[in-house]
């Protein structure tokens, strides 16, 4: 039952984010705003405990969430054969850029001024 309450909390925050995003024409998507609002709300046990139980359930079944992606890839094999090399290059390059930026951001506060 707690897991359902956790899912309800997630949907409430997503809905609030959607209302804010659309109501104020913000450049962020509603689910992202909802997640930003959820982070401070996790300080309260009323929200944290049900959301933790729901998150544990979803993480234990995470592999099932990749099935639609696999079906999508299988239905678009022609596009994959046509653009697969370019897609692989872009994915690899963007991954390396992301890792580099993350490493620089994490390293930056540790540097001491001379």
C-alpha positions as CSV (number, residue, x, y, z in Angstrom):
1,X,0.0,0.0,0.0
2,X,2.9,2.3,0.8
3,X,4.2,1.8,-2.8
4,X,0.9,3.1,-4.2
5,X,1.1,6.1,-2.0
6,X,4.7,6.7,-3.3
7,X,3.5,6.4,-6.9
8,X,0.7,8.9,-6.1
9,X,3.3,11.3,-4.7
10,X,5.4,11.0,-7.8
11,X,2.3,11.7,-10.0
12,X,1.3,14.6,-7.8
13,X,4.7,16.3,-8.2
14,X,4.7,15.6,-11.9
15,X,1.3,17.1,-12.3
16,X,2.3,20.2,-10.3
17,X,5.4,20.5,-12.5
18,X,3.2,20.2,-15.6
19,X,0.8,22.9,-14.4
20,X,3.7,25.3,-13.6
21,X,5.5,24.6,-16.9
22,X,2.5,25.1,-19.0
23,X,0.9,27.9,-16.9
24,X,4.1,30.0,-16.8
25,X,5.4,28.9,-20.3
26,X,8.6,27.8,-18.7
27,X,11.4,26.2,-20.9
28,X,11.7,23.2,-18.6
29,X,9.4,20.2,-19.0
30,X,6.8,19.5,-16.3
31,X,8.4,16.2,-15.1
32,X,11.7,18.0,-14.6
33,X,10.0,20.8,-12.6
34,X,8.1,18.1,-10.6
35,X,11.4,16.4,-9.8
36,X,13.0,19.6,-8.7
37,X,10.0,20.1,-6.3
38,X,10.2,16.5,-5.1
39,X,13.8,16.8,-3.9
40,X,13.1,19.2,-1.0
41,X,9.9,17.3,-0.2
42,X,11.9,14.1,0.4
43,X,13.1,15.6,3.7
44,X,9.7,14.7,5.1
45,X,9.0,11.1,6.1
46,X,5.4,11.4,4.9
47,X,6.8,11.7,1.3
48,X,10.2,10.0,1.6
49,X,9.1,6.6,2.9
50,X,6.4,5.8,0.3
51,X,8.5,7.2,-2.5
52,X,11.4,5.0,-1.4
53,X,9.3,1.9,-1.5
54,X,7.9,2.8,-4.9
55,X,11.4,3.5,-6.2
56,X,12.7,0.1,-4.9
57,X,9.9,-1.6,-6.7
58,X,10.5,0.3,-9.9
59,X,14.3,-0.3,-9.8
60,X,13.8,-4.1,-9.2
61,X,11.7,-4.2,-12.4
62,X,13.8,-1.7,-14.4
63,X,14.7,-4.3,-17.1
64,X,11.1,-4.4,-18.2
65,X,11.1,-0.7,-19.0
66,X,13.7,-1.4,-21.8
67,X,11.3,-3.7,-23.7
68,X,9.6,-0.8,-25.6
69,X,13.0,0.5,-26.6
70,X,14.0,-2.9,-28.0
71,X,10.7,-3.2,-29.9
72,X,11.3,0.3,-31.3
73,X,14.7,-0.6,-32.5
74,X,13.5,-3.8,-34.1
75,X,10.7,-1.9,-36.0
76,X,13.2,0.7,-37.4
77,X,16.1,-1.6,-38.4
78,X,16.2,0.1,-41.8
79,X,16.9,3.4,-40.2
80,X,19.5,1.8,-37.9
81,X,21.3,0.3,-40.8
82,X,21.2,3.7,-42.6
83,X,22.3,5.9,-39.7
84,X,23.7,3.4,-37.2
85,X,27.3,4.5,-37.7
86,X,26.5,8.2,-37.3
87,X,24.4,7.4,-34.3
88,X,27.1,5.4,-32.7
89,X,29.6,8.2,-33.3
90,X,27.3,10.9,-31.8
91,X,26.5,8.7,-28.7
92,X,30.2,8.0,-28.1
93,X,31.2,11.6,-28.6
94,X,28.4,13.0,-26.4
95,X,29.2,10.4,-23.7
96,X,32.9,11.5,-23.6
97,X,31.9,15.2,-23.6
98,X,29.5,14.5,-20.7
99,X,32.2,12.6,-18.7
100,X,34.8,15.3,-19.3
101,X,32.5,18.1,-18.2
102,X,31.5,16.1,-15.1
103,X,35.1,15.4,-14.2
104,X,36.0,19.1,-14.7
105,X,33.1,20.2,-12.5
106,X,34.0,17.7,-9.8
107,X,37.7,18.7,-10.0
108,X,37.1,22.4,-10.0
109,X,36.2,22.9,-6.3
110,X,39.2,21.0,-5.2
111,X,41.7,23.4,-6.8
112,X,43.3,25.8,-4.5
113,X,44.1,29.3,-5.4
114,X,47.9,30.1,-5.4
